[in-house]
Amino acid sequence: MPHFHAQYAEYEGVYDFEANLIEGTLPRKQAKLVEAWALLHSDELNAAWKAWNNHGEIIKIEGLR
């Protein structure tokens, strides 16, 4: 299943590309930021996932700061 990991301090959440939390936990404020980020970067997430599965290539996407 296409997914990404988000980390904040000692917390980690795993999200699908529609910004749904699949596993783990993040504080509410950070979770909302990650969800918004995922929706803004959905095309990049899909392209990175395809590159990884087709060629083993890792494409970094600028995260939150």
C-alpha positions as a printed Julia matrix, in Angstrom:
65×3 Matrix{Float64}:
  0.0    0.0     0.0
  1.42   3.42   -0.89
  2.3    5.29    2.3
  4.76   7.64    3.97
  6.13   8.09    7.46
  5.96  11.32    9.46
  8.04  11.89   12.59
  7.82  14.47   15.32
  9.95  14.13   18.47
  9.27  10.61   19.79
  6.09  10.21   17.7
  5.7    8.57   14.31
  2.67   8.2    12.07
  2.22   6.26    8.85
 -0.17   7.86    6.35
 -1.67   6.87    3.03
 -1.57   9.38    0.17
 -5.08  10.65    0.99
 -3.71  11.83    4.38
 -5.36   9.07    6.42
 -3.44   7.85    9.46
 -2.79   4.12    9.01
 -0.59   3.43   12.02
  1.05   5.23   14.92
  0.29   8.62   16.36
  1.27  12.28   16.22
  0.14  15.15   18.44
 -3.05  16.74   17.03
 -1.4   19.96   15.81
  1.38  18.1    13.97
 -1.08  15.55   12.57
 -3.15  18.36   11.02
 -0.01  19.85    9.44
  1.02  16.47    8.0
 -2.48  15.9     6.62
 -2.47  19.29    4.88
  1.06  18.66    3.55
  0.04  15.27    2.13
 -2.88  16.76    0.25
 -0.67  19.5    -1.21
  2.01  17.0    -2.28
 -0.14  14.09   -3.46
  1.22  14.19   -7.03
  4.8   14.17   -5.75
  4.03  11.33   -3.34
  2.6    9.22   -6.15
  5.57   9.95   -8.44
  8.05   9.09   -5.68
  6.21   5.85   -4.91
  6.27   4.81   -8.58
  9.98   5.67   -8.89
 10.77   3.55   -5.84
  8.71   0.56   -7.0
  9.86   0.7   -10.63
 13.54   1.6   -10.24
 14.43   1.55   -6.54
 14.98   5.31   -6.83
 14.38   7.47   -3.77
 12.92  10.89   -4.52
 12.9   13.28   -1.59
  9.99  15.65   -1.14
 10.48  18.81    0.86
  8.88  18.33    4.25
  7.52  20.68    6.86
  9.9   22.97    8.72
